[in-house]
Amino acid sequence: MQVRVRYFAALRERVGRAEESIEVPDGCTAGEVWRQATGGPLPENVLVAVNMEYTGPDRPVADGDEVAFFPPVTGG
């Protein structure tokens, strides 16, 4: 199945792209999408959203979903 992956702020700089579409197996989770797209484990404290709704990395994704990754947010 095909998912759209978006990276924001420092994560965009880290992976070297803002977005991409990738093929993932059925039953894939949002955290596994990161691993498939980047080749490494999901960094600690990264925020995950599926279809513009914040969620955990264990949320299953479906064909056509948008999965977004955000660095930890700090305020001041």
C-alpha positions as CSV (number, residue, x, y, z in Angstrom):
1,M,0.0,0.0,0.0
2,Q,1.1,3.6,-0.6
3,V,1.4,6.2,2.1
4,R,2.6,9.9,2.0
5,V,5.3,10.7,4.5
6,R,6.0,14.3,5.6
7,Y,8.9,15.5,7.8
8,F,8.9,18.8,9.6
9,A,11.5,21.3,10.9
10,A,14.7,19.6,12.1
11,L,13.5,16.2,11.0
12,R,13.2,17.5,7.4
13,E,16.9,18.6,7.6
14,R,17.9,15.3,9.1
15,V,16.4,13.1,6.4
16,G,17.1,15.6,3.6
17,R,13.5,15.9,2.2
18,A,10.2,17.4,3.1
19,E,7.9,14.6,1.9
20,E,7.7,11.4,-0.2
21,S,5.4,8.6,-1.1
22,I,6.5,5.1,-0.1
23,E,5.2,1.6,-0.5
24,V,4.6,-0.2,2.9
25,P,3.2,-3.6,3.7
26,D,-0.3,-4.1,4.9
27,G,-0.6,-3.8,8.7
28,C,2.3,-1.3,8.9
29,T,2.3,1.1,11.8
30,A,3.3,4.8,11.8
31,G,6.6,3.9,13.6
32,E,7.4,1.3,11.0
33,V,6.7,3.9,8.3
34,W,9.6,5.9,9.7
35,R,11.9,2.9,9.7
36,Q,10.9,2.0,6.1
37,A,11.4,5.6,4.9
38,T,14.6,6.4,6.7
39,G,16.3,3.0,7.5
40,G,16.5,3.7,11.2
41,P,14.5,3.6,14.4
42,L,12.1,6.4,15.2
43,P,13.9,8.9,17.4
44,E,12.7,9.3,20.9
45,N,10.1,12.0,21.6
46,V,9.2,12.5,17.9
47,L,5.5,13.4,17.5
48,V,3.5,11.4,15.0
49,A,0.4,12.3,13.2
50,V,-1.7,10.2,10.8
51,N,-4.1,12.2,8.6
52,M,-3.5,15.3,10.7
53,E,-4.4,13.6,14.0
54,Y,-1.7,13.2,16.6
55,T,-1.2,9.6,17.5
56,G,1.3,7.1,18.8
57,P,3.9,5.2,16.7
58,D,1.9,2.0,17.1
59,R,-1.1,3.2,15.1
60,P,-1.7,1.1,12.0
61,V,-1.8,3.0,8.7
62,A,-4.0,2.4,5.7
63,D,-3.5,2.9,1.9
64,G,-3.5,6.6,1.1
65,D,-2.8,7.8,4.6
66,E,-0.5,10.8,5.3
67,V,2.0,10.1,8.1
68,A,3.8,13.2,9.5
69,F,6.7,13.4,11.9
70,F,7.5,16.4,14.0
71,P,10.5,17.0,16.3
72,P,9.7,17.6,20.0
73,V,8.2,21.0,20.6
74,T,9.6,23.3,23.3
75,G,8.0,26.6,24.4
76,G,9.3,29.6,26.2
